[in-house]
Amino acid sequence: MTPSGAELRRTLGVGDAVVIGLGSMIGAGIFAALGPAAGAAGSGLLLGLAVAAVVAYCNATSSARLAALYPASGGTYVYGRERLGAFWGYLAGWSFVVGKTASCAAMALTVGAYVWPGQAHAVAVAAVVALTAVNYGGVQKSAWLTRVIVAVVLAVLASVVVVCLGSGASDAGRLDIGASGGARGVLQAAGLLFFAFAGYARIATLGEEVRDPARTIPRAIPLALGIALVVYVCVAVAVLSVLGAGGLGRADAPLADAVRAAGVPGLVPVVRVGAAVAALGSLLALILGVSRTTLAMARDRHLPGALAAVHPTFQVPHRAELAVGAVVAALAATVDVRGAIGFSSFGVLAYYAVANASAWTLRSAPTARFVPAVGLLGCVVLAFSLPAVSVIVGAGVLAVGVVTYGVRRRVAGR
């Protein structure tokens, strides 16, 4: 095996990076997050989507600027360490690894729920094992599979939009953007919808495997985010026009319910398959991102140094990938998907708060600091607008990370 200091191979271009980002964003979130978001915001769902998009744009802009300067695996873990200090880098890495590991479990369980509801946990574990094997074979194989998944999901979502907007059940009057759920409802919806936007971080965490990162990453992140936003708006408008905010808020499978209400029940199985494929795409990209951040933290000995090894043939952090796959498989066999999503959102918002704070320190015109300032404030507000259980558990897990860091530093100083 190569030594822990070995670098990964740069094989990804702009197209590959955009596809990997889309594979994370246009995933199961769009199939599942619209219902809970509508339940929180009511007719203010589209306002919540707009707020989530603004915060995501600020985060993406900050991440792109930082990734161009620090094109290494680890994303905000590296940026926080370099710009703010070792503790903040560690906190970002801890938030990402723990939060996104929960996300991986949620996506795996979504696959199981759509493929075989009666054996959801078993299917989830099988999906984790299979995708960990794909990632082990090299990042180019992962990028190729993600292309196929993104194409399938976009085709399914396009069918949903066309069917809903073209049906007699569609009514533009249902698109009232008044915030019937109140300001807190809109913010809570934005926090839940942010779960679906956060996938562009995969592009930054793959910084060590991207060709010409100073040019590729700043182009790929806004491209992926822009495409995802267009898709989300189209789907949200189409589904709202058929179900209305009330019906959407009560729906367990909003896209399937929408095509059924539009008079095309034959499309429901296709939507179910699309949801399963989308969840697989998200899971594939999530495992990629978590394993790369694990690699970066292991290089700095915040995690066991053995996880920093790079495979001599496949040029991937194979031990980190196997460790992440094992933990996710264990969680997928035991946890509940709803709690995992809420906790993941809190952890990811904490991660991006560090990214924006890091971008604030970059030398630039005073006006350029406006974006990271808005992003930092948005992350904090959305994180504490999430359901109380998610906030309490998320803050508790972050506290455990802080205590662990302090104990490790104290022991190392002796």
C-alpha positions, 0 to 999 in steps of 0.5 A, spaced: 500 500 500 502 507 498 504 511 504 499 515 508 502 521 505 500 519 498 496 523 493 490 521 489 489 521 482 487 527 478 482 524 473 475 529 474 473 534 469 468 539 469 463 535 467 464 529 471 464 534 477 458 537 475 455 530 475 457 528 481 454 534 485 448 533 481 448 526 483 448 528 490 443 534 489 438 531 485 437 525 489 432 522 494 431 529 497 426 532 492 422 525 492 421 526 500 423 533 502 417 537 499 412 534 503 415 535 510 417 542 507 410 544 505 407 541 512 411 546 515 411 552 511 404 551 508 403 556 502 410 559 503 413 553 500 416 556 495 418 562 499 422 556 503 425 554 497 427 561 495 431 562 502 434 555 502 437 557 495 440 563 497 443 560 503 446 555 498 448 560 493 452 563 498 455 557 501 457 554 494 460 561 492 464 561 499 466 553 497 468 555 490 473 560 492 476 556 498 476 550 493 480 554 488 485 556 493 486 549 497 484 543 492 485 538 497 481 532 499 477 534 505 473 540 503 471 545 509 475 541 514 481 543 510 479 551 509 477 551 516 484 549 518 488 553 514 483 560 515 481 559 522 485 554 525 486 547 527 480 547 532 475 550 527 477 545 521 476 539 526 469 542 528 467 542 520 470 535 519 466 532 525 460 536 523 461 533 516 463 526 517 457 525 523 452 529 519 453 526 512 454 519 515 447 519 518 445 522 511 448 516 508 444 511 512 437 515 510 439 515 503 440 507 504 433 506 507 430 510 502 432 505 497 430 500 501 423 503 502 421 504 495 424 497 493 422 492 498 418 496 504 418 489 508 425 488 508 427 496 507 433 495 512 436 489 509 436 492 502 439 498 505 445 494 507 446 491 501 445 498 497 451 500 502 455 494 500 454 495 493 456 502 492 462 502 497 465 496 492 463 501 486 467 507 490 473 502 491 474 501 484 476 508 483 472 515 482 472 514 475 467 508 475 463 512 481 462 518 476 460 514 470 455 510 474 453 517 477 451 519 470 447 514 469 443 515 475 442 523 474 440 521 467 434 516 469 432 521 475 432 527 470 427 523 465 423 521 471 422 528 474 421 531 467 415 526 466 412 528 473 412 535 471 409 534 464 404 530 467 402 535 472 402 541 469 398 538 463 393 535 466 386 538 468 387 537 475 393 543 475 390 550 478 395 556 478 391 558 484 394 553 488 401 557 487 399 562 492 406 564 495 403 567 502 406 564 508 401 561 511 405 557 516 408 564 518 416 566 518 418 560 522 414 555 518 418 558 512 425 558 515 423 551 518 421 549 510 428 552 508 432 548 513 429 541 511 429 543 503 437 545 504 438 537 505 436 537 498 441 542 496 447 540 500 450 536 495 455 541 491 459 539 497 461 533 494 465 537 488 469 541 493 471 534 498 473 531 491 478 537 490 484 532 490 481 528 484 479 534 480 484 536 474 486 544 474 482 545 480 483 552 480 479 553 474 474 546 474 471 547 481 469 554 481 465 553 475 462 546 477 459 548 483 455 554 481 453 550 474 451 544 479 447 548 484 444 552 478 441 546 474 439 543 481 435 549 483 431 549 476 429 542 477 427 543 484 423 549 482 419 546 476 418 540 480 415 544 486 411 548 482 408 542 478 406 538 484 403 544 488 399 546 482 396 539 483 396 537 490 396 544 493 400 546 499 395 542 504 395 536 500 402 536 499 404 537 506 399 531 508 403 526 502 407 521 504 410 520 497 408 527 494 411 526 487 407 519 486 401 522 489 401 528 484 401 524 478 396 519 481 391 526 482 393 528 475 390 522 472 396 518 470 396 512 476 400 508 471 406 513 472 406 511 480 411 505 479 416 509 475 416 514 480 418 509 485 423 506 481 426 514 480 426 515 487 430 509 489 435 510 483 435 517 486 437 515 493 442 510 490 445 516 486 445 520 493 448 515 497 454 514 492 456 521 492 455 521 499 460 515 501 465 519 496 465 525 500 465 522 507 471 518 505 475 523 503 473 528 509 475 522 513 482 521 509 483 528 510 482 528 518 486 521 518 492 525 515 492 530 521 491 524 526 484 527 528 482 520 526 486 513 526 492 514 521 491 508 518 485 511 514 489 515 510 492 510 506 491 510 498 490 504 494 496 503 489 492 501 484 485 504 484 488 511 487 482 511 492 482 512 500 480 505 500 481 504 508 477 510 509 471 508 504 471 501 507 470 504 514 465 509 512 461 503 508 461 499 515 459 504 519 453 506 514 451 499 513 451 498 521 446 505 521 442 503 516 440 496 519 438 500 525 436 507 525 430 511 523 430 515 516 426 521 519 431 522 525 437 521 520 435 527 516 433 532 521 440 531 524 444 531 518 441 538 516 443 540 523 450 538 522 451 540 514 449 547 516 454 547 522 459 545 516 457 550 512 457 556 517 465 554 518 466 555 510 463 562 510 467 564 516 473 561 512 471 565 506 470 571 510 477 571 512 480 571 504 483 578 502 478 581 497 474 588 496 469 589 502 463 588 498 465 581 497 465 579 504 457 580 503 456 573 500 459 569 506 456 574 511 449 572 509 451 565 508 454 564 515 447 568 518 443 564 514 446 557 516 445 559 523 438 561 523 436 555 519 440 550 523 436 553 529 429 553 526 429 546 525 425 541 529 427 541 536 429 534 537 434 535 531 437 541 534 438 538 541 441 532 538 445 535 533 448 540 538 449 534 543 453 531 538 457 537 536 459 538 543 461 530 544 466 532 538 469 538 542 470 534 548 473 529 544 478 534 541 480 537 547 481 531 551 486 529 545 489 535 545 490 535 553 493 528 552 498 529 546 500 535 550 503 531 556 
